[in-house]
């Protein structure tokens, strides 16, 4: 799949814009602050319906305006166009081929995209929430029922938190009914995350080894906040067991922990929900050491890029279509060898690069894909 054209109206710093793209490599270059990242943000908005920066919709509207409009025309996918429209103090409006969709999960999978930006470094350097968001964005694009499970899980967690905060946690029967739903939806999410991280680990490790000329190795492991499940993962890894996990079994483990009398008493005392997949994490290691503590900036950036490329491969396998790749400022802080390797690995898919200098992309590879250069200072 690929994006043929982008139309913007009152989006970020753009009043009106229409751009056509190459189905291979597109390099958007120019000075900082001129709107390079905004173009990627607009296109990615048509993939998942939300900003990759986690910005609110109102923040995407051009200063002193009341609404924005973003539309992409696409090829090689399930539809021909995707539009996202927003007006302040009103709900967001999404169209696929001109037809309004009332549920955002209907958008997922029509245009599959992957984003690497400076914020992507946070999956290695910052807290667990960034790593959970990585999993959720990827899985929502390839499994529509994942988004539904996530939405329902969060809804029941909020209901439980509300009861606890109001001091109504003494009604054990009511809490057990809510815990049943939390465990049901949480188990689906946990098993999907475990499977995804398992695939991600193998592919990201290979990409990272390739980028470092096989001199370094990196790996990751899913760490669910379901203690019985986490212990079972460790047992399988120690035994070299590659078999999967049954959702019902994970649900039983989760429910047993949720209904534990000591835990319920602590939750009543603290008036908060203390365990669940909303506290999951991914452990990342570099040559056997914690990546977050021991990795250099270059190593962390290389691994974050490797994870993005691994996600691309998984999404391609699961969907049967090649995702669009958005690489925002990916080439800074990398040596020429790693830049060439990234270009080599992304040469056969539609890729959008942003950089301050068009020469940063390097000389064209003989016989390689053509490069479409876009000077952001000339299109505003």
C-alpha positions in Angstrom: 0.0 0.0 0.0 1.1 3.6 -0.5 -0.1 7.2 -0.2 -0.6 8.9 -3.5 -1.7 12.3 -2.3 -2.2 14.4 0.8 -4.7 17.3 1.2 -4.6 19.6 4.3 -6.7 22.5 5.4 -6.0 24.4 8.6 -3.9 21.6 10.0 -1.1 22.7 12.4 0.9 25.4 10.5 -0.7 24.7 7.1 -3.6 26.8 5.8 -4.1 24.8 2.6 -1.9 22.2 0.9 -2.0 19.5 -1.7 1.0 17.1 -2.2 1.6 14.1 -4.4 4.1 11.4 -3.4 6.3 8.7 -4.9 5.4 5.1 -4.0 9.0 4.5 -2.9 11.2 7.0 -1.0 10.0 10.5 -0.2 12.4 12.9 1.6 10.8 16.0 3.2 13.6 18.4 4.1 14.0 22.0 5.4 14.7 24.1 8.4 13.3 23.1 11.8 10.0 24.6 12.7 8.7 24.7 9.1 6.3 21.7 9.4 8.1 18.6 8.2 6.8 16.5 11.1 3.3 18.0 10.7 3.0 16.3 7.3 3.9 12.9 8.8 1.5 13.5 11.6 -1.3 14.3 9.2 -0.8 11.1 7.2 -0.4 8.9 10.3 -3.7 10.4 11.6 -5.4 8.6 8.6 -3.9 5.3 9.9 -5.1 5.3 13.5 -7.4 8.3 13.8 -5.1 9.9 16.5 -1.9 11.9 16.6 1.2 9.9 17.2 2.3 12.6 19.6 -0.8 11.9 21.7 -1.9 15.5 21.1 -5.6 16.4 21.5 -7.5 17.0 18.4 -8.0 20.7 19.2 -4.2 21.1 19.3 -4.0 20.1 15.6 -6.1 23.0 14.4 -4.2 25.9 12.9 -3.9 29.0 15.2 -7.0 31.2 15.1 -9.0 28.6 13.2 -11.9 26.4 14.3 -11.4 23.2 12.3 -9.0 21.1 10.3 -9.4 18.7 7.4 -6.9 16.0 6.4 -7.4 13.6 3.5 -5.2 11.0 1.9 -5.7 9.2 -1.4 -4.2 5.8 -1.3 -3.4 2.8 -3.5 -2.8 -0.9 -3.0 -5.2 -1.2 0.0 -8.8 -1.7 0.9 -10.0 1.8 0.0 -9.2 4.8 -2.2 -9.4 7.6 0.3 -9.4 8.4 4.0 -10.5 11.7 5.5 -10.3 13.0 9.1 -12.2 16.1 9.9 -12.5 18.0 13.2 -14.3 21.1 14.4 -13.8 22.6 17.8 -16.4 21.7 20.5 -17.7 18.9 18.2 -16.8 15.3 17.7 -14.2 14.1 15.2 -15.5 12.9 11.8 -13.8 10.1 9.8 -14.7 9.1 6.2 -13.5 6.1 4.2 -14.2 6.5 0.4 -16.6 9.4 1.4 -18.6 7.2 3.7 -18.9 8.2 7.4 -17.7 5.6 9.9 -19.1 5.8 13.4 -16.6 3.6 15.2 -12.8 4.3 15.0 -12.0 0.5 15.0 -13.5 0.5 11.4 -10.6 2.7 10.4 -7.9 0.3 11.5 -6.3 -1.8 8.8 -7.4 0.4 5.8 -4.1 2.3 5.8 -1.4 0.6 7.9 1.4 2.9 9.0 4.4 2.8 11.3 6.0 5.9 12.8 9.5 6.5 14.1 10.1 9.9 15.6 12.3 11.3 18.4 9.4 10.4 20.7 9.9 6.7 19.7 13.1 6.7 21.7 10.9 6.8 24.8 10.1 3.1 24.3 13.7 2.4 25.3 14.5 5.3 27.6 11.2 6.1 29.5 8.5 4.3 31.5 6.3 1.4 30.7 3.4 3.4 29.3 5.3 4.2 26.1 6.0 0.5 25.5 2.4 -0.4 26.1 1.4 2.2 23.6 3.8 0.7 21.1 2.0 -2.6 21.4 -1.5 -1.2 21.4 -1.0 0.9 18.2 0.5 -2.0 16.3 -2.0 -4.6 17.5 -5.0 -2.3 16.8 -4.0 -2.0 13.2 -3.9 -5.8 12.6 -6.6 -7.1 15.0 -9.8 -5.1 15.2 -11.0 -7.2 18.2 -7.9 -6.1 20.1 -9.1 -2.5 20.1 -12.5 -3.7 21.3 -11.0 -5.7 24.1 -8.7 -2.8 25.1 -11.7 -0.4 25.2 -13.8 -2.8 27.3 -10.9 -3.6 29.6 -10.4 0.1 30.3 -14.1 0.7 30.8 -14.3 -2.0 33.5 -11.1 -0.8 35.2 -12.6 2.7 35.4 -15.8 1.3 36.9 -13.8 -0.6 39.5 -11.6 2.4 40.3 -14.7 4.5 40.7 -16.2 2.0 43.2 -12.9 1.9 45.2 -12.5 5.7 45.2 -16.0 6.1 46.6 -15.2 3.7 49.4 -17.7 1.1 48.0 -15.0 -1.7 47.7 -16.6 -3.6 50.6 -19.2 -5.1 48.3 -17.2 -8.2 47.3 -19.9 -9.6 45.0 -20.0 -6.5 42.9 -16.2 -6.3 42.7 -16.1 -10.0 41.7 -18.5 -9.4 38.8 -16.4 -6.5 37.6 -13.2 -8.6 38.1 -14.7 -11.3 35.9 -15.0 -8.9 33.0 -11.5 -7.3 33.6 -10.0 -10.8 33.6 -11.8 -11.8 30.4 -10.8 -8.9 28.3 -7.4 -8.6 30.0 -6.5 -12.2 29.2 -7.1 -11.6 25.4 -4.9 -8.5 25.5 -2.2 -10.2 27.5 -2.0 -13.2 25.2 -2.0 -11.0 22.1 0.8 -8.9 23.6 2.9 -11.9 24.5 2.6 -13.3 21.0 3.5 -10.0 19.4 6.5 -9.4 21.6 7.8 -12.9 21.0 7.7 -12.2 17.2 9.0 -8.7 17.7 12.0 -9.9 19.7 13.3 -12.3 17.0 13.0 -9.8 14.2 14.2 -6.7 16.1 17.2 -8.7 17.2 18.1 -9.6 13.6 17.7 -6.0 12.4 19.8 -4.7 15.3 22.6 -7.3 14.6 22.6 -6.3 11.0 22.9 -2.6 11.8 25.8 -3.3 14.2 27.6 -5.7 11.8 26.8 -8.6 14.2 29.0 -7.1 16.9 26.1 -6.5 19.4 22.9 -8.3 20.3 19.7 -7.1 21.9 16.6 -8.8 23.1 13.2 -8.1 24.7 10.7 -10.0 26.9 7.1 -9.3 27.7 6.5 -8.7 31.4 2.7 -8.9 32.2 1.4 -7.6 35.5 -0.3 -11.0 36.0 2.1 -12.7 38.2 1.0 -16.3 37.4 1.3 -15.5 33.7 4.7 -13.9 34.1 6.0 -16.9 36.1 4.7 -19.3 33.4 6.5 -17.2 30.7 9.8 -17.6 32.6 9.2 -21.4 33.0 8.6 -21.7 29.2 11.7 -19.7 28.4 13.9 -21.7 30.8 12.6 -25.0 29.3 12.9 -23.8 25.7 9.2 -24.4 25.2 7.8 -22.6 22.2 4.2 -23.5 22.7 1.6 -20.8 23.2 -0.8 -19.8 26.0 -4.5 -20.5 26.2 -6.6 -17.4 26.8 -8.9 -19.2 29.3 -5.9 -20.3 31.3 -4.5 -16.8 31.5 -8.0 -15.5 32.4 -8.2 -18.0 35.3 -4.7 -16.9 36.5 -5.7 -13.3 36.3 -9.1 -13.8 38.0 -7.5 -15.8 40.8 -5.1 -12.8 41.6 -7.9 -10.2 41.3 -10.1 -12.1 43.7 -7.3 -12.8 46.3 -8.6 -11.6 49.7 -5.3 -9.9 50.6 -5.2 -8.0 47.3 -8.9 -6.9 47.6 -8.2 -5.7 51.2 -5.2 -3.6 50.0 -7.3 -2.2 47.1 -10.1 -1.2 49.5 -7.6 0.4 51.9 -5.7 2.3 49.1 -8.9 2.9 47.1 -7.2 2.0 43.8 -6.8 -0.9 41.3 -3.4 -2.4 42.0 -2.8 -5.1 39.3 -3.6 -5.6 35.7 -2.4 -5.4 32.1 -2.5 -1.6 32.3 0.7 -2.0 34.3 2.5 -4.3 31.8 6.0 -3.7 30.6 8.6 -4.9 28.1 12.1 -5.7 29.4 14.8 -4.7 26.9 18.4 -5.9 27.2 21.7 -5.1 25.3 24.3 -7.8 25.4 22.7 -9.1 28.6 22.5 -5.8 30.4 19.5 -3.5 30.8 19.2 -1.3 27.7 17.8 1.6 29.5 20.7 1.8 32.0 23.7 0.6 29.9 22.9 1.5 26.3 24.4 4.6 24.7 22.2 7.1 22.8 23.3 5.6 19.5 22.6 2.1 20.7 19.1 3.0 22.0 18.3 4.8 18.8 19.4 1.9 16.7 17.3 -0.6 18.7 14.3 1.7 18.6 14.6 1.8 14.8 15.1 -2.0 14.7 11.8 -2.4 16.7 10.0 -0.2 14.1 11.4 -2.2 11.2 10.4 -5.5 13.0 6.9 -4.1 13.5 6.8 -3.4 9.8 7.6 -7.0 9.0 5.0 -8.4 11.4 2.3 -6.1 10.2 3.1 -7.1 6.6 2.9 -10.8 7.4 -0.4 -10.4 9.4 -2.2 -8.1 6.9 -0.7 -9.4 3.6 0.1 -5.7 2.7 3.2 -3.6 3.1 2.8 -0.8 5.6 3.8 2.8 4.9 6.8 3.8 7.0 7.2 7.3 8.5 10.8 8.1 9.7 11.0 11.5 11.4 14.5 12.7 12.0 15.7 9.1 11.9 19.1 9.8 10.4 20.4 12.2 13.0 23.0 10.8 15.5 23.7 7.8 13.3 27.0 7.1 11.5 27.1 6.7 7.7 27.2 2.9 7.9 23.9 2.7 9.8 22.3 5.3 7.6 23.1 3.1 4.5 21.8 0.0 6.2 18.5 1.7 7.0 18.1 2.9 3.4 18.9 -0.7 2.3 16.2 -2.2 4.6 13.5 0.3 3.6 14.2 0.6 -0.1 11.3 -1.6 -1.3 8.4 0.1 0.6 7.0 3.6 0.6 9.0 5.5 3.2 8.8 9.1 4.3 12.0 10.6 5.7 12.3 14.0 7.3 15.6 15.8 7.7 17.1 19.3 7.7 19.4 18.7 4.8 18.6 16.8 1.6 22.2 15.5 1.5 21.7 13.8 4.8 20.0 10.9 3.0 23.2 10.1 1.2 24.0 9.5 -2.5 21.4 7.4 -4.5 22.2 3.7 -4.7 22.9 2.6 -8.3 19.9 0.7 -9.5 18.0 1.5 -6.3 14.6 3.2 -5.9 14.1 6.7 -7.0 13.9 9.5 -4.4 11.3 12.2 -4.3 12.6 15.3 -2.6 10.2 17.8 -1.1 11.5 21.2 0.1 9.1 22.1 3.0 10.1 25.8 2.7 8.7 25.9 -0.9 5.4 24.3 -0.3 4.1 26.5 2.5 
